[in-house]
Amino acid sequence: MNRPEFSELFQSYRSSFETFLKSRTIPLLSQKSAPELFEAMKYSLTAGGKRLRPVLAAASYGDPEQSKKSSDVLYLGSALECIHTYSLIHDDLPCMDDDDFRRGIPTLHKKFPESTAILAGDALNSFAFFLISKVEVKEEDRILHSNLLEILHAGSGAPGMVSGQIYDLQMERENESTSFNGERDMKELLHTTHRLKTGALIRSSLLLGNRLRPDWKDREELLSRYGDDLGLMFQITDDILDVEGTQENLGKTPGKDEKSGKITFPLLYGIDSCKAMVHELQDRLSETAGSFSSSPEEKIFFQELPEYIGQRKN
């Protein structure tokens, strides 16, 4: 069980983001948007969720409440949440995973026309990159915007999440046609898929917040490694929950992976092995966190975060 200090830190980061989202991001999003488009975007953005990616950006920078960079970190968090939300909207579409529920409420294409859901996802994707322009750049760091855009693109675009989604769909098609060469091929593609589809944006979340620090170069490699392992553990846990979870806890339909013919970690490794993999990754993440943490609060947060992710119910 996580210590109270971790829970307080996580809730502090999350609360700061929720306040910023409602007071700054949503009003900005409403400007020059068609009314139906705005309502659709707002519906999905305010549907709740763990807000893990904005929290990671804030935590990798440090306490945003004590920093002049507070707004910058929260703009980055908003960009990440826009990307994450757009990916969920598109992932739920009939041509993708075809889900009726997300976060305990009807998916966007069930609440609005499917065409509106597609366009809302498109708009959130674009808006995320606009939000990067709101980050303040000092004269001595002229390449900051360029670096932030590169990091966000690496996590969300063709180098990351979108290619991961393609591989996920490809695995589904090839599983149905039994065209895999063998178990090793499936395992390799499964790891590649989720390193990109899930892990890339998690890694980028850490690197974006870190990039605002003066010592960002010293921490970048370790944070990248931490992000890769955290993304893998997140996905394995997600796959376990699809097998063992309930709709009440998940906020979405459980058991869909098996019904849709998806290749998952439990399918290839078995539930017990997957749980062992989660424990191994938790230990490795805790060790990595001790190498880059620069304050007692940061050490608590990043060493206990894997336990929080591994024990989640949704």
NORFENLIN-V407154 format. One record per run of one state. SS is the DSSP state (alpha for helix, beta for strand, coil for the rest). FROM is the first residue (numbers start at 1). TO is the last residue. If there is no record, write none. Layout:
ss: [SS & SS]
from: [FROM & FROM]
to: [TO & TO]
This chain:
ss: [coil & alpha & coil & alpha & coil & alpha & coil & alpha & coil & alpha & coil & beta & coil & beta & coil & alpha & coil & alpha & coil & alpha & coil & alpha & coil & alpha & coil & alpha & coil & alpha & coil & alpha & coil & alpha & coil & alpha & coil & alpha & coil & alpha & coil & alpha & coil]
from: [1 & 4 & 31 & 35 & 46 & 52 & 62 & 64 & 67 & 70 & 92 & 101 & 103 & 105 & 107 & 108 & 112 & 114 & 133 & 139 & 142 & 144 & 157 & 161 & 178 & 183 & 198 & 199 & 212 & 216 & 245 & 247 & 251 & 256 & 260 & 265 & 270 & 271 & 293 & 296 & 311]
to: [3 & 30 & 34 & 45 & 51 & 61 & 63 & 66 & 69 & 91 & 100 & 102 & 104 & 106 & 107 & 111 & 113 & 132 & 138 & 141 & 143 & 156 & 160 & 177 & 182 & 197 & 198 & 211 & 215 & 244 & 246 & 250 & 255 & 259 & 264 & 269 & 270 & 292 & 295 & 310 & 314]
